[in-house]
Amino acid sequence: MITITEQEFKQLAEYIEQNYGIHIKKEKKLILSSRLYNELVNNNCENFTQYFEFIRSDKSGKALIELVNKITTNHTFFMREADHFNYFRENVLPYLAKTVKNKDLRIWSAGCSTGQEPYTLAIIIDDFFKNEKALWDTKILATDISNKVLYEAINGIYGKDEVESLPSMWRLNYFEKLDNGNYMINNKIKKEVIFRRFNLMEKVFPFKKKFHVIFCRNVMIYFRHSTKMELINKFYDIMEYGGYLFIGHTESIPRNETGFQYILPGIYRKV
């Protein structure tokens, strides 16, 4: 096993935080080194100093992609923090249905991981609008920095145990059961979600239109407070007035540091 020195850890951790916002604490040193061990071996690096130079000099970008895949935590499941989805269906969508101009509904799932969150939102939207759905543009932008989870999300295949707790009508109307017992999101819902690789640490967000709803749940728990607030204020700037921001239940936004108004745990609004 190749050990990582204090200086190597500091150098690599600072690089990761500067580029991806993820703050890796000192007590995570062994976890970081074990996650990256195979990358060192596969790229013939004898130590973490060589590996650091390798990822910085790799013009193909593949080394950085693999680094991101290794350091990100992607734990999610359908209907995680279900009260957020209930609030979205019962409060947010009725409001937006009455107020959104040109029937152009703009929703962003930031840090979408393997796709359960944006697919759930697309299903709720389809179920809410029913026959009027064809009159609306409701495509959801779903982004993540990990190519690995985006690949899984685009495939949209989930195990039986992942979908069995969902309403039976959802499984019937929005999934296809595969021969191996797994379930795949059907094309009707797949077409409603646009998956893209995107780094939330980008200095300028390239979106031409503002969003009505942003979901960024359990992403900022890996950020320092200053990084988190910079991102939240960027969310505020690219959101329509009256729009909603959903963050994780264990996360919160200081009321004196943002224009967002607290609604419920993990739910904020731009007013």
C-alpha positions as CSV (number, residue, x, y, z in Angstrom):
1,M,0.0,0.0,0.0
2,I,1.3,3.4,-1.0
3,T,1.0,5.8,2.0
4,I,0.3,9.5,1.6
5,T,2.4,12.0,3.5
6,E,1.0,15.0,5.3
7,Q,2.4,17.3,2.6
8,E,1.0,15.2,-0.2
9,F,-2.4,15.1,1.5
10,K,-2.4,18.9,2.0
11,Q,-1.5,19.5,-1.6
12,L,-4.1,17.2,-3.0
13,A,-6.9,18.3,-0.6
14,E,-6.3,21.9,-1.4
15,Y,-6.4,21.2,-5.2
16,I,-9.7,19.3,-4.8
17,E,-11.3,22.0,-2.7
18,Q,-10.1,24.8,-5.0
19,N,-11.5,23.1,-8.1
20,Y,-14.5,21.2,-6.8
21,G,-15.4,22.8,-3.5
22,I,-15.1,19.5,-1.6
23,H,-13.4,20.0,1.8
24,I,-11.6,16.8,2.8
25,K,-10.7,16.9,6.5
26,K,-7.5,15.6,7.9
27,E,-9.1,12.6,9.5
28,K,-10.2,11.5,6.0
29,K,-6.6,11.1,4.9
30,L,-6.6,7.3,4.9
31,I,-9.9,7.2,3.1
32,L,-8.7,9.5,0.4
33,S,-5.5,7.5,-0.1
34,S,-7.4,4.2,-0.3
35,R,-9.9,5.5,-2.8
36,L,-7.1,6.7,-5.0
37,Y,-4.7,3.8,-4.6
38,N,-5.8,2.0,-7.8
39,E,-5.4,5.2,-9.7
40,L,-1.7,5.4,-8.7
41,V,-1.1,1.8,-9.6
42,N,-2.9,2.0,-13.0
43,N,-0.9,5.1,-13.9
44,N,2.5,3.8,-12.7
45,C,2.8,6.4,-10.0
46,E,5.1,5.5,-7.2
47,N,3.8,8.1,-4.8
48,F,1.1,10.7,-4.4
49,T,3.4,13.5,-5.5
50,Q,3.8,11.8,-8.9
51,Y,0.1,11.2,-9.1
52,F,-0.6,14.9,-8.4
53,E,1.8,15.9,-11.2
54,F,0.1,13.4,-13.5
55,I,-3.4,14.7,-13.0
56,R,-2.2,18.3,-13.5
57,S,-0.3,17.4,-16.7
58,D,-2.9,15.1,-18.3
59,K,-4.2,17.1,-21.2
60,S,-6.9,14.5,-22.1
61,G,-8.8,15.3,-18.9
62,K,-9.4,11.6,-18.2
63,A,-7.2,11.6,-15.0
64,L,-9.3,14.4,-13.5
65,I,-12.5,12.6,-14.4
66,E,-11.3,9.5,-12.6
67,L,-10.2,11.6,-9.6
68,V,-13.7,13.1,-9.4
69,N,-15.3,9.7,-9.7
70,K,-13.2,8.4,-6.8
71,I,-13.7,11.3,-4.4
72,T,-17.4,12.0,-4.7
73,T,-20.0,10.3,-2.5
74,N,-23.1,9.4,-4.4
75,H,-25.7,8.0,-2.0
76,T,-29.3,8.5,-3.1
77,F,-32.5,6.7,-3.5
78,F,-36.1,7.2,-4.8
79,M,-38.2,9.6,-2.6
80,R,-35.3,10.4,-0.3
81,E,-36.6,13.1,2.1
82,A,-40.0,12.4,0.8
83,D,-41.7,15.5,2.4
84,H,-39.7,17.6,-0.1
85,F,-41.4,15.8,-3.1
86,N,-44.8,16.1,-1.4
87,Y,-44.3,19.8,-0.9
88,F,-43.2,20.2,-4.5
89,R,-46.3,18.4,-5.7
90,E,-48.8,20.0,-3.3
91,N,-47.5,23.6,-3.1
92,V,-44.8,24.4,-5.6
93,L,-46.4,23.0,-8.8
94,P,-49.9,24.6,-8.2
95,Y,-48.2,28.0,-7.7
96,L,-46.0,27.6,-10.8
97,A,-48.9,26.4,-12.9
98,K,-50.7,29.7,-12.2
99,T,-47.7,32.1,-12.5
100,V,-45.2,30.7,-15.0
101,K,-45.3,32.6,-18.3
102,N,-45.3,30.9,-21.6
103,K,-45.7,27.5,-19.8
104,D,-41.9,27.3,-19.7
105,L,-41.1,25.6,-16.4
106,R,-37.4,25.5,-15.5
107,I,-36.1,23.1,-12.9
108,W,-32.5,22.2,-12.0
109,S,-31.4,19.1,-10.1
110,A,-27.9,20.1,-9.1
111,G,-25.8,17.1,-7.9
112,C,-28.3,14.6,-9.4
113,S,-26.1,11.5,-8.7
114,T,-27.6,8.4,-10.3
115,G,-30.8,10.1,-11.4
116,Q,-33.5,9.1,-8.9
117,E,-34.2,12.7,-7.9
118,P,-34.7,14.3,-11.4
119,Y,-36.7,11.2,-12.6
120,T,-38.9,11.5,-9.5
121,L,-39.5,15.2,-10.2
122,A,-40.3,14.4,-13.9
123,I,-42.8,11.7,-12.8
124,I,-44.5,14.1,-10.3
125,I,-44.8,16.8,-13.0
126,D,-46.3,14.4,-15.5
127,D,-48.8,13.1,-12.9
128,F,-49.7,16.6,-11.9
129,F,-50.3,18.1,-15.3
130,K,-51.9,15.0,-16.8
131,N,-53.6,15.9,-20.1
132,E,-52.2,19.5,-20.0
133,K,-48.6,18.2,-19.9
134,A,-48.2,18.5,-23.7
135,L,-48.8,22.2,-23.4
136,W,-45.8,22.8,-21.1
137,D,-42.1,22.7,-21.5
138,T,-41.1,21.0,-18.3
139,K,-37.7,19.5,-19.1
140,I,-35.4,19.2,-16.1
141,L,-31.7,19.9,-16.1
142,A,-29.8,17.4,-14.1
143,T,-26.1,17.9,-13.4
144,D,-23.3,16.2,-11.6
145,I,-19.5,16.4,-11.7
146,S,-19.1,12.6,-11.8
147,N,-19.2,11.0,-15.2
148,K,-19.7,7.6,-13.6
149,V,-23.0,8.4,-11.9
150,L,-24.2,10.4,-15.0
151,Y,-23.7,7.3,-17.1
152,E,-25.9,5.3,-14.6
153,A,-28.5,8.0,-14.5
154,I,-28.8,8.2,-18.3
155,N,-29.3,4.4,-18.4
156,G,-32.0,4.8,-15.8
157,I,-31.9,1.2,-14.7
158,Y,-32.7,0.4,-11.0
159,G,-33.0,-2.8,-9.0
160,K,-36.3,-4.2,-7.9
161,D,-35.6,-3.3,-4.3
162,E,-35.1,0.4,-5.3
163,V,-38.5,0.8,-6.9
164,E,-40.8,-1.6,-5.0
165,S,-41.7,1.1,-2.4
166,L,-42.9,3.4,-5.1
167,P,-46.6,3.7,-5.9
168,S,-47.8,0.8,-8.1
169,M,-49.2,3.1,-10.7
170,W,-45.8,4.8,-11.0
171,R,-44.1,1.4,-11.7
172,L,-46.8,0.7,-14.3
173,N,-46.8,4.0,-16.0
174,Y,-43.2,5.2,-15.8
175,F,-41.1,2.1,-15.7
176,E,-40.4,-1.0,-17.9
177,K,-39.7,-4.3,-16.1
178,L,-36.6,-6.0,-17.6
179,D,-36.1,-9.7,-17.9
180,N,-33.6,-9.8,-15.1
181,G,-36.1,-8.3,-12.7
182,N,-34.7,-4.8,-12.8
183,Y,-36.7,-1.7,-13.8
184,M,-35.9,0.9,-16.4
185,I,-37.3,4.4,-16.6
186,N,-39.4,4.5,-19.7
187,N,-38.7,6.8,-22.7
188,K,-41.5,9.2,-21.8
189,I,-39.8,10.2,-18.6
190,K,-36.2,9.8,-19.9
191,K,-37.0,12.5,-22.5
192,E,-38.0,14.9,-19.8
193,V,-34.5,15.0,-18.1
194,I,-31.4,16.5,-19.7
195,F,-28.2,15.2,-18.0
196,R,-25.0,17.2,-18.2
197,R,-21.7,17.2,-16.4
198,F,-21.3,20.5,-14.5
199,N,-19.0,21.8,-11.8
200,L,-20.9,23.9,-9.2
201,M,-17.6,25.8,-8.6
202,E,-17.8,27.4,-12.0
203,K,-17.3,31.2,-11.5
204,V,-20.1,32.1,-13.8
205,F,-23.1,29.9,-14.4
206,P,-23.8,29.8,-18.2
207,F,-27.6,29.7,-18.0
208,K,-29.6,32.1,-20.2
209,K,-32.8,31.8,-18.3
210,K,-33.5,31.8,-14.6
211,F,-34.9,28.8,-12.7
212,H,-38.1,28.4,-10.9
213,V,-36.9,25.5,-8.8
214,I,-33.5,24.3,-7.8
215,F,-32.8,21.0,-5.9
216,C,-29.3,20.8,-4.4
217,R,-29.7,18.4,-1.6
218,N,-26.9,16.8,0.5
219,V,-24.2,18.3,-1.7
220,M,-23.1,21.3,0.3
221,I,-22.4,19.2,3.4
222,Y,-19.0,18.6,1.9
223,F,-18.3,22.3,1.5
224,R,-16.8,24.8,3.9
225,H,-19.3,27.5,5.0
226,S,-17.8,30.2,2.8
227,T,-18.0,27.9,-0.3
228,K,-21.5,26.9,0.5
229,M,-22.7,30.6,0.9
230,E,-21.0,31.5,-2.4
231,L,-23.0,28.8,-4.1
232,I,-26.2,29.6,-2.4
233,N,-26.0,33.2,-3.5
234,K,-25.3,32.2,-7.0
235,F,-28.4,30.1,-6.8
236,Y,-30.3,33.2,-5.6
237,D,-29.0,35.2,-8.6
238,I,-30.1,32.6,-11.2
239,M,-33.6,32.0,-9.7
240,E,-36.8,33.7,-10.6
241,Y,-38.6,35.7,-7.8
242,G,-41.0,33.3,-6.1
243,G,-38.8,30.4,-6.9
244,Y,-37.9,27.6,-4.5
245,L,-34.6,26.1,-3.4
246,F,-34.5,22.6,-1.8
247,I,-31.4,21.6,0.2
248,G,-30.9,18.6,2.5
249,H,-32.7,18.2,5.8
250,T,-29.4,18.3,7.7
251,E,-28.4,21.6,5.9
252,S,-29.5,25.1,6.7
253,I,-28.9,28.6,5.4
254,P,-28.2,31.5,7.9
255,R,-31.0,34.0,7.4
256,N,-28.7,37.0,7.6
257,E,-26.4,35.8,4.8
258,T,-28.9,35.4,2.0
259,G,-32.0,36.7,0.4
260,F,-33.7,33.3,0.7
261,Q,-36.7,33.1,3.0
262,Y,-37.0,30.0,5.2
263,I,-40.2,28.0,4.5
264,L,-39.7,24.5,6.0
265,P,-36.7,22.3,6.9
266,G,-34.6,22.2,3.7
267,I,-37.0,24.5,1.8
268,Y,-36.3,28.1,1.0
269,R,-37.8,30.7,-1.3
270,K,-36.7,33.8,-3.2
271,V,-39.1,36.6,-2.3
